[in-house]
């Protein structure tokens, strides 16, 4: 009756429910491709897996620094990255994309 709103008050979205929009997909592809081109996928994967439990804190930190970045240049990408990291499934998506690009690079070589 009056307590129905409380049932989902502290609900956390499931990782499997994550679907990035087109801008987020392009941003992740650009970041992952730059990482793979520099052959930094191992440190990137290690860092991503390490900070997985802190994904929301990382997103809030990026939101905090967005005005500073906006003063120096375009903060649109940083804001998109912060919105992406707010979802629990985002880290898994980025890790999967990195692993896909690494395997594609291995097939070309």
Residue pairs with C-beta under 8 A, 6 or more apart in sequence:
12 88
13 87
13 88
13 89
14 88
14 89
15 88
15 89
15 92
16 89
17 89
18 87
18 88
18 89
18 90
18 92
18 93
20 28
20 84
20 90
20 93
23 80
24 80
24 83
24 84
27 77
27 80
27 81
27 84
28 84
28 93
28 94
28 97
29 97
31 81
31 94
32 94
32 97
32 98
32 101
33 101
35 41
35 44
35 98
36 98
36 101
36 102
36 105
41 98
41 101
41 102
44 98
45 95
45 98
45 99
48 91
48 94
48 95
48 98
49 91
49 95
51 58
51 91
52 91
55 85
55 86
55 87
55 88
55 90
55 91
56 85
56 86
58 85
59 82
59 83
59 84
59 85
59 86
60 82
62 78
62 79
62 81
62 82
62 85
63 79
63 82
65 78
66 75
66 78
66 79
66 82
67 75
69 75
69 78
84 90
85 91
